[in-house]
Amino acid sequence: MRKYCWLLFLVLPVFAQSQGSIGSWNGDETVFYAQTKQMNQFFQRFNGEETIQGKQLYPGDPNYRDPKARKKYLNMLFDLSNPAISNDTKFVFIDETLNKKNPVFLDFHSNGWFAEVAASFLYKKEKVNLILYLRLERQNGGYKWMFSNVYFDRFESWFTNVNDTVNVKYFIHPMSHELDFMNLHKVFKDPVNLDFYLERNYEPDMLALFVMEMKNGNLSFVSVNNVKFHVFQVPNWYFEVSYFNRNEMNSGWLISNLLRLTPREKKDLLRHYTHVN
């Protein structure tokens, strides 16, 4: 679980889950329409399928997916207050996305993106924070959000010794089978150190633990705190989308983090988060 935490926490949650207000808007429709207020609108603007006035475009319209309009929209879809995304990086990303021979378009129903939800729960009467990962899954001709993984530091702490290579105290003797494993009682008398006995490279199923604790009544949901999205659909790139609630044109759902990754890095990271190969 810790292998990819460098990416998971690159950007602190900045989403304020209050989308019903646009601040002190005084009738300036330019600001209102410029805001990317919904995630499906982000997809449409990224693809050049919506005008800045909010009019949806369809195939056959001369402005549908127009490269010049897309270049303008893509620049507007970045959080311009974020100094971590350099202009040079944005330029290369946009240039590769608008490649004349093979332009890149986002697909809302593809597995190449997913949601990260930071939420509060009660764990044995103590308020704790968990991160839930959800992805879209097709069913009965439609789509729905499904849990694909979870991160909870308590679960993580139960498996800190899985890959231990220096322990000489906690082990099951290689000849134990000749004694019908009668020495197992010593292992189970000390459950705190049980993770020493798990096979090397074992990866615990955190989602299964989450479901078990919920069903046993040890975990109960309190509230959603922050939401952001991870997008892997642009070749050689990965970016995060977060919500910025501010009274200006550069607001709403915007790209808050952008990284260049190799196909292998993207595949490993996607599998780590969502268990999708």
Buried (B, 14 or more C-beta within 10 A) or exposed (E): BEEBEEBBEEBEBBBBEEBEEBEEEEEEEEBBBBBBBEBEBBBBBBBBBBBBEBEEBEEEEEEBBBEEBBBEBBEBBBBBEBEEBEEEBBEBBBEBBBEEEEBBBBEBEEBBBBBBBBBEBEBEEEEBBBBBBBBBEEEEEEEEEEBBBBBBEBBBEBBEBBEEEEEEEBEBEEEBEEEEEEEEEEBEEEEEEBBBBBEEEEEBEBBEBBBEBEEEEEBEEEEEBBBBBBBBBBEBBBBBBBBBBEBEBBBBBBBBBBBEBEEEBBBBBBEBBBBBE
